[in-house]
Amino acid sequence: MARKKYKTSENQRRLVKEYESTKDRINVLFPAGTIDRMRNLGVSDRNKSTFIKYAVEQMLAEMEREADKGEAQLNAFNRMLAYKEFAEQMAANKRQGRKKKKPEESLEETGEPEE
């Protein structure tokens, strides 16, 4: 079978493949009229992809900030539960005459109390 002829060299195809391996590709279909809306807002045809990348990056950053905030609240909640459990255990131990180590020593990195 004859080898297929390419317009580009094998080396150039290899370099393009390597470059593309460092990127994520997303093909998106928008509702009809989206390009017209972008043009009406001043987004040139040459900058459509740049505009979309910027919009996605901004939205992801905002969502990550919200997630980080939510995670911080969750960690604070877990610490509060750990201290509550610690206080309850201290009260029980006091009734029995035993000591318990501080909750900071019993908390794992995740902020959850040891079992």
N, C-alpha and C positions, 0 to 999 in steps of 0.2 A: 504494500500500500504506500502511496506517495505521501511525503510529509506535507503538511499544510503550510502554505506560504503566508507569512504575516507582513504587515506594513511596518511594524516596529521590530526592533532587534530583541533577541531573547533576553539580553541583559536589561533592556529598558522595561520589558514586561515583568521581569523578576523584581526590579526596583519598585515598580508601581504596586506589585503585590505586597511587598514588604511594607510600603507606606500605608496601604489600605489596611494592613493587619493592625496598625496602631490607632485606627479610627473605628467608631461605631457608625453603621449606616442604618438609617431609618427612612423608609419610603412611606410617605403620608399622602392620603387623598383628602382634600378639603372640599367642602360644599361649593358648588358652582357660585361664582361671584366673589369668592374670597380674594382673588388676585385683583379684581376691580376695587374692592374695599381697600386693599393695601395701597394701590396706586392713588386712590382718592386721599389717602392719608400721607402721601408723599414718599412712599417706599418705591424706589425705582426697580425696574425689572432686574437689573444687575444685582441689587441688594436684597432680593427676596429671601434667599437662603440665609444671609447674614441676619436679617430681621428675625426670621424664625428661630435660628440658633440663639440669638440674644433673648427672645421672649421665653424660650424653654429654659435657658439658664437662669433667668430671673425668677421664674416660677419655681424651679427646683430649689433655688437658694431660699426662697420664702418658705417652701414646704419643709426644708431641712431645719430652718430656724424654729418653726413651729414644732417639729418633731423633737428637736433638742430641748425645747421648753417643756414639752410634754414628758420627755424622759427625765428631766430634772425634777419635775413634779412627782413623777412615779418614784424616783429614788428617794425623795424627801418623804413620801408616803411610806415607803418600805422602812426607812430609818425610824419614822414615827412608830410604826408597828413593832419594830425591834425593841425600841425603848419601852413601849407599853408592855410587851411580853417580858422584858427585863425587869420592869418595875413589879409586875405581877409575880415573877419568879423570886425577886428579892423579898417581897412580902411573904411568900410561902416559905422561903428559906429562913426568914427571920422568925417565923412561927416555929420552925423546926430547929433553929439555932445554927444554921449553916450560912456560909458566904458564897456568893456567885461572882465570877469575873465580870468586868465592865462590858457593856455591849459593843464598844469599839473593838475590843479584842475578839469578840465572837462574830462580828460581821465579816462576810466575805466581800470581795471586790464588787460584787453585784449589788451590794446594799441589802442583801437578804440575810436574816438571822440563820445561824447554824441550827441544824435539827438535832 
